[in-house]
């Protein structure tokens, strides 16, 4: 059970207010100590290190008269008083003399102190249960605040409930929470509670209390306690650790350096490839450009018995034919002009490891034949040599082309296709696994900030919604580029919509303008659509014109499913076209 005992008052951080029963308090954390400061019903409270202030914070970076907290009828505003080091609220510095509203549950940074405003009322049911996406946003904010406060820990309690529980976990959990606690449902039977200002002992007791309450309600439960930064300093790391504690997440190495996937389709894919990775069969990875085929290839290598050996990536489309052949198979001295000494091929250099042939569909027929021979015999013959040499590598390949169809039509060697595709893995596009968007975006923001020498970058809620609403035709590669651009424009501040290329992101997918007017019957003129809706309507008309009325093809151009396109035809009063002959 959460303790109601206040922390020991720190002489360096005490309130000079006259004591009276209050509904709210200020939690001051700094210099490794915590103080609870009762707040009056109304008043103006100067915060600083001077002798004439209402709330004294004796610490580095705090000015004599640093900030002003105004209280009136349970309404709070915070104002910077021209301090040397500034006052930070919601990740943004306050302008001196400008009042900013502060609500219970929020925290502000004053010098080296973190001030948390919270209610002292009895526990109440939270107003809502957060989705995984919004919980990550809230968790990201708390991670940033923890870093700003010098690494002061906070805790996350995870609860896993038996799938066929007779009780409603939301009601049981909500009854045990305080107003400042954050409750989220991560999956069908996994929940998480963010505790902002608890000691580890209180958090452990609270986890046991939650588990006991659920058990008493007939819901068999298992709890886990995580601490930031001990168990991770980012939302992705904390959530991955939480899921791993319940045994419900693939190996974190599965992402090859990127965040553990959250979408069901990707979790299932990594779980399936886990068994494939332990074998030695050839793997063909399929998917649109930018979906992360190279990441999956590396993760298969890292989960295989060959993990300690080399992983070599070869882009078959980036190297000229002659150079690609010599790079793959090597050459002997005098094999061609300029070959002054022998050079082993990459298939030999990667001995014992894995070779990843990216864009394998771009191989010319002659190299397809040579690669097939290597796969069948596990031997290669360098250019200029007549002596075959044994190799020991595993082949991983990737393409965004339909190799099976090309093999059937004769455009790609069918015997080679069946050799490299002993197992085929299809990575869904990012628009079909929206649960992964924010996880990846935050990781890219963190990496971009580190490269620029900036503090950890947060993605604001309004920007997160724009990221979730966009279809990402360029997939993960496009998402990375957008976030890196935003990181530069944000100059160390939290990333907001103003840092995103909104003109592009308002569309589902930009398509070339058709050269002729589409033969699409419209119901009635539309006068009540917004400019963005009218622009989207026009893009749909353009896509239908390009596809000669073929709705499936138009949906593919727009980057949406056919059912989504049909719904938008109805919403925008576009009569469903008939496919023209020959389309």
Residue pairs with C-beta under 8 A, 6 or more apart in sequence:
1 205
1 206
1 209
2 178
2 198
2 202
2 205
2 206
2 209
3 199
3 201
3 202
3 205
6 36
7 33
7 34
7 35
7 36
7 199
8 33
9 35
9 36
10 28
10 31
10 33
10 34
10 35
12 31
12 33
12 57
12 58
12 59
13 28
13 30
13 31
13 33
13 35
13 56
13 57
13 58
13 59
13 113
14 35
14 37
14 56
15 26
15 35
15 37
15 38
15 54
15 55
15 56
16 53
16 54
16 55
16 56
17 37
17 38
17 39
17 40
17 45
17 54
17 55
18 40
19 38
20 38
20 40
20 41
22 38
22 39
22 40
22 41
22 120
23 41
23 74
23 119
23 120
23 121
24 39
24 71
24 74
24 76
24 104
24 117
24 118
24 119
24 120
25 36
25 37
25 38
25 39
25 117
25 118
25 120
26 36
26 37
26 39
26 55
26 69
26 115
26 116
26 117
26 118
27 34
27 35
27 36
27 37
27 115
27 116
27 117
27 118
27 197
28 34
28 35
28 37
28 55
28 57
28 113
28 114
28 115
29 35
29 113
29 114
29 115
29 116
29 149
29 152
29 197
30 57
30 59
30 111
30 112
30 113
30 114
30 149
31 59
31 112
34 197
37 55
38 120
39 45
39 69
39 71
40 71
41 71
42 71
42 72
42 73
43 54
43 70
43 71
44 68
44 69
44 70
44 71
45 54
45 55
45 68
45 69
45 70
45 71
46 52
46 53
46 54
46 55
46 65
46 67
46 68
46 81
47 53
47 54
47 55
47 57
47 66
47 67
47 68
47 69
47 110
47 115
48 55
48 56
48 57
48 62
48 63
48 64
48 65
48 66
48 67
48 81
48 83
49 56
49 57
49 58
49 59
49 62
49 63
49 64
49 66
50 56
50 64
50 65
53 64
53 65
55 69
57 66
57 110
57 111
57 113
59 111
59 112
59 113
60 111
60 112
61 84
61 85
61 111
61 112
62 83
62 85
62 110
62 111
62 112
62 113
63 81
63 82
63 83
63 84
63 85
63 111
65 81
65 83
66 80
66 81
66 83
66 87
66 110
66 111
67 78
67 79
67 80
67 81
67 83
67 87
67 94
67 108
67 110
68 78
68 79
68 81
69 76
69 77
69 78
69 102
70 76
70 77
70 78
70 79
70 99
75 101
76 101
76 102
76 103
76 104
76 117
77 99
77 100
77 101
77 102
78 87
78 89
78 94
78 99
78 100
78 102
78 108
79 94
79 96
79 97
79 98
79 99
79 100
80 86
80 87
80 93
80 94
80 95
80 96
80 97
80 98
81 96
81 97
82 96
82 97
83 96
83 110
83 111
85 111
86 93
86 94
87 93
87 94
87 108
87 109
87 110
88 94
88 108
88 109
88 148
89 100
89 102
89 106
89 108
89 109
90 106
90 141
91 141
91 144
91 458
91 460
91 493
91 494
92 493
92 494
94 100
102 108
102 117
103 117
104 117
104 118
104 119
104 179
104 180
105 116
105 117
105 118
105 179
105 180
105 196
106 116
106 117
107 114
107 115
107 116
107 117
107 145
107 196
108 114
108 115
108 117
109 115
109 145
109 148
109 149
112 149
112 150
113 149
114 145
114 148
114 149
114 152
116 180
116 196
116 197
118 178
118 179
118 180
118 196
118 197
119 178
119 179
119 180
121 179
123 175
123 176
123 177
123 178
123 179
124 177
124 178
124 179
125 171
125 174
125 175
125 177
126 174
126 177
126 179
126 181
126 182
126 183
129 170
129 174
129 183
129 184
129 185
130 138
130 182
130 183
130 184
130 185
131 184
131 185
132 184
132 185
132 186
132 187
132 262
132 435
133 435
133 438
133 464
133 468
134 184
134 461
135 182
135 184
135 186
135 192
135 194
136 235
136 239
136 438
136 439
136 442
137 438
137 459
137 461
137 464
138 182
138 184
138 194
139 156
139 194
139 235
139 238
139 239
140 234
140 235
140 442
140 458
140 459
141 458
142 154
142 194
142 196
142 228
143 228
143 233
143 234
143 235
143 238
143 456
144 456
144 458
146 152
146 153
146 154
146 228
146 229
146 233
147 233
147 455
147 456
151 229
153 200
153 227
153 228
153 229
153 230
154 194
154 195
154 196
154 197
154 198
154 227
154 228
155 194
155 195
155 198
155 200
155 203
155 225
155 226
155 227
155 228
156 192
156 193
156 194
156 195
156 225
156 226
156 227
156 228
156 238
156 242
157 192
157 193
157 195
157 203
157 206
157 207
157 210
157 223
157 224
157 225
157 226
158 186
158 190
158 191
158 192
158 193
158 223
158 224
158 225
158 226
158 242
158 245
158 246
159 169
159 173
159 190
159 191
159 192
159 193
159 207
159 210
159 211
159 214
159 221
159 222
159 223
159 224
160 189
160 190
160 191
160 221
160 222
160 223
160 224
160 246
160 248
161 169
161 189
161 190
161 191
161 214
161 219
161 220
161 221
162 189
162 219
162 220
162 221
163 188
163 189
165 189
165 214
165 218
165 219
165 220
166 217
166 218
166 219
167 214
167 217
167 218
167 219
169 191
169 214
169 219
169 221
170 183
170 185
170 191
172 210
172 213
172 214
172 217
172 219
173 183
173 191
173 193
173 210
173 213
173 214
174 183
175 213
176 206
176 209
176 210
176 213
177 183
177 193
180 196
180 197
181 193
181 194
181 195
181 196
182 193
182 194
182 196
183 191
183 192
183 193
184 191
184 192
184 193
184 194
185 191
186 192
186 239
186 242
186 243
187 248
190 242
190 243
190 246
190 248
192 239
192 242
193 206
193 210
195 202
195 203
195 206
198 206
200 227
203 225
203 227
204 225
207 223
207 224
207 225
208 223
210 221
210 223
211 221
211 222
211 223
214 220
214 221
215 221
222 246
224 242
224 245
224 246
226 232
226 238
226 241
226 242
226 245
228 238
231 237
231 238
231 241
232 238
232 240
232 241
234 442
234 443
234 446
235 439
235 442
236 259
236 260
236 439
236 442
236 443
239 260
239 262
240 249
240 252
240 259
240 260
243 249
243 260
244 252
249 260
249 267
250 260
250 261
250 267
250 270
250 271
250 274
251 270
251 274
251 303
252 260
253 299
253 302
253 303
254 260
254 261
254 270
254 273
254 274
254 299
254 303
255 261
255 270
255 295
255 299
256 294
256 295
256 296
256 297
256 298
256 299
256 302
257 295
257 298
258 292
258 295
258 440
258 443
259 436
259 439
259 440
259 442
259 443
260 439
261 267
261 269
261 270
261 433
261 435
261 436
261 439
262 435
262 436
262 439
263 428
263 433
263 434
263 435
263 436
264 435
265 428
265 432
265 433
266 427
266 428
266 433
266 436
269 296
269 425
269 426
269 427
270 296
270 299
272 425
273 283
273 296
273 299
273 300
273 303
273 425
274 303
276 283
276 300
276 423
276 425
277 299
277 300
277 301
277 303
277 304
278 303
278 304
278 305
279 304
280 304
280 305
280 394
281 422
281 423
282 375
282 394
282 395
282 396
282 397
282 419
282 420
282 421
282 422
282 423
283 297
283 300
283 395
283 396
283 397
283 422
283 423
283 424
283 425
284 360
284 397
284 398
284 399
284 403
284 420
284 421
284 422
284 423
284 424
284 425
285 293
285 296
285 297
285 396
285 397
285 398
285 399
285 424
285 425
285 426
285 427
286 293
286 398
286 399
286 400
286 403
286 424
286 425
286 426
286 427
287 293
287 398
287 400
287 426
287 427
287 428
287 429
288 400
288 429
288 475
289 400
289 474
289 475
289 477
290 474
290 475
290 476
290 477
290 478
291 427
291 428
291 429
291 430
291 475
291 476
292 427
292 475
292 476
293 358
293 398
293 400
293 427
294 313
294 356
294 358
294 398
296 425
296 427
297 313
297 354
297 356
297 358
297 396
297 398
298 311
298 356
300 354
300 396
301 307
301 311
301 353
301 354
301 356
301 394
301 396
302 311
304 354
304 394
306 352
306 353
306 354
306 394
309 350
309 351
309 352
309 353
309 354
310 349
310 350
310 351
310 352
310 353
310 354
311 350
311 353
311 354
311 356
312 346
312 349
312 350
312 353
312 354
312 355
312 356
313 356
313 358
314 324
314 327
314 328
314 346
314 355
314 356
314 357
314 358
315 358
315 359
316 324
316 357
316 358
316 359
316 360
316 361
316 362
316 363
317 358
317 359
317 362
318 359
319 327
321 364
321 366
321 367
324 367
325 367
325 370
325 383
326 335
326 336
326 343
326 345
326 383
327 345
327 346
328 345
328 346
328 347
328 367
328 370
328 371
328 380
329 345
329 347
329 370
329 374
329 380
329 381
329 382
329 383
330 342
330 343
330 344
330 345
330 346
330 347
330 348
330 380
330 382
330 383
331 339
331 342
331 343
331 345
331 382
331 383
331 384
331 385
332 339
332 342
332 382
332 383
332 384
332 385
333 339
333 340
333 341
333 342
333 384
334 384
335 382
335 383
335 384
335 385
336 383
336 384
339 383
339 384
342 382
344 382
345 380
345 382
346 355
347 355
347 374
347 380
347 391
347 393
348 380
348 389
348 391
350 393
351 391
351 392
351 393
352 392
352 393
353 393
353 394
354 393
354 394
354 395
354 396
355 393
355 394
355 395
355 396
356 396
356 397
356 398
357 363
357 371
357 395
357 396
357 397
357 398
357 420
358 397
358 398
359 398
359 399
359 400
360 397
360 398
360 399
360 403
360 420
361 399
361 400
361 401
361 403
361 406
361 412
362 399
363 371
365 413
368 412
368 413
368 416
369 413
369 416
371 416
372 413
372 415
372 416
372 419
373 379
374 380
374 391
375 395
375 416
375 419
375 420
376 419
377 388
378 390
378 391
378 392
379 388
379 389
379 390
379 391
380 388
380 389
380 391
381 387
381 388
381 389
382 389
395 420
397 420
397 421
403 412
403 417
403 421
404 417
404 421
406 412
406 417
407 413
407 414
407 417
407 418
408 414
429 472
429 475
429 559
430 436
430 437
430 472
430 475
430 476
430 479
431 471
431 472
431 473
431 559
431 560
434 468
437 467
437 468
437 472
437 479
438 459
438 464
438 467
438 468
440 476
440 479
440 480
441 459
441 464
441 467
441 479
441 483
442 459
444 479
444 480
444 483
444 484
445 457
445 458
445 459
445 483
445 486
445 487
445 495
446 456
446 457
448 457
448 483
448 484
448 487
448 488
449 455
449 456
449 457
449 487
449 492
452 487
452 488
454 487
454 491
454 492
455 492
457 487
457 490
457 492
457 494
457 495
458 494
458 495
459 467
459 494
459 495
460 494
460 495
460 496
460 497
462 496
462 497
463 486
463 495
463 496
463 497
463 499
463 500
466 497
466 500
466 502
466 505
467 479
467 482
467 500
469 505
470 505
471 508
471 509
471 558
471 559
471 560
472 478
472 479
473 508
473 509
473 559
474 481
482 500
482 501
482 505
483 495
485 499
485 501
486 495
486 499
486 500
487 495
489 498
489 499
490 496
490 499
504 510
506 532
506 535
506 536
507 535
507 536
507 539
508 536
508 539
508 558
508 559
508 560
509 539
509 557
509 558
509 559
510 539
511 539
511 542
511 543
511 546
511 557
511 558
512 546
513 542
514 542
514 545
514 546
516 545
517 545
518 541
518 542
518 544
518 545
519 545
519 549
519 577
519 580
520 541
520 544
520 545
520 549
520 574
520 575
520 577
521 575
521 577
522 573
522 574
522 575
523 573
523 574
523 575
524 573
526 534
526 537
526 572
526 573
529 537
529 572
533 572
536 568
536 572
537 572
537 574
539 558
540 554
540 558
540 565
540 568
540 569
540 572
540 574
541 574
543 554
543 555
543 557
543 558
544 551
544 554
544 574
544 577
546 553
546 554
546 557
547 553
547 554
547 557
547 583
548 579
548 580
548 582
548 583
549 577
549 578
549 579
549 580
549 583
550 579
550 583
551 562
551 565
551 566
551 576
551 577
551 579
552 562
553 583
554 565
555 561
555 562
555 564
555 565
558 565
560 568
566 576
568 574
569 575
569 576
